[in-house]
């Protein structure tokens, strides 16, 4: 099972890095919509999400109450996002490689202070709150890049930016 998970993890992390590589400098405050998260905060979240693998398998709960002064510090630049991402991916991969089958069935809780938001088996947390969550936010980054006129990398195949298609009417 670990070989399968590691192969999928590697593929998704490679794809995510290609998106993060295209985040432009100087656009941290850009929003796709007034209700949207700013690009700097979104790219920070994507860069930090691989660390949730470590949180999922080294702990049995996580309290996401913002620390005094707000959420975790934002990365200062796209280069910082890549550095954070690479560090989190390396640690997460080591953790995932050591996970045993029985570790996936351990109950894991997400809390916000005294309130337990959910308790699920780690296998479900890994799939939904780590991998699916990462793919979701990576796609949001793709929308931001498109709105900024930046060519999109292929994730599960080529994009119109990478492979010329038939002319549009």
ABEGO torsion letter per residue (X at the ends): XAAAAAAAAAAAAAAAAAAAAABBBGAAABBABAABBBAAAAAAAAAAAAAAAAAAAABABBBABBBBGEBBBBBABAAAAAAAAAAAAAAAAAAAAABBAAAAABBBBBBBEABBABBBBAAAAAAAAAAAAAAAAAAAAAAAAAAAGBBBBBAAEBBAAABBBBBBX
